[in-house]
Amino acid sequence: MRRYELTDSQWQQIADLFPSSEGKRGGQWQDHRSVVNGMLWVLCSGAPWRDLPERYGKWGSVYERMRRYRKEGFFDVILQKLQVKLNKQGLIDFDLWQVDSTIIRAHKSAAGAGLKRGPKPERVSQRIMR
């Protein structure tokens, strides 16, 4: 196993959520596990998408699949499944999954504070014409 990749046991917990690509016409989807590992590699390493190692597939394909999953809420489905499983095992405390908004500091402009406006700076062309 390489850095940032899912272990076999981690993959087995979410593998059944991915669609089967067997028996379909047209272009076949790249292996789901390698695509997910590619997503994790980029997110964990902080590298640009174009630096994705070739073993994960074409960077554009991995990026587009991530965009699709995010837009469709697929990552939320994975998170919910894992939360339910851990809750049944008594290994999760849902108090840790909630964010209390009273501890999040908002910028003063979020409360309607106006911008500080001083005199406008003079343009260079106005200074030259004097």
Long-range contacts (C-beta under 8 A, 24 or more apart in sequence): 2-37, 3-41, 3-44, 4-37, 4-40, 4-41, 4-44, 4-45, 5-37, 5-40, 5-41, 6-33, 6-36, 6-37, 6-40, 11-36, 13-81, 13-82, 13-85, 14-78, 14-81, 14-82, 17-74, 17-77, 17-78, 17-81, 30-57, 30-61, 35-61, 35-62, 35-65, 38-62, 39-65, 39-66
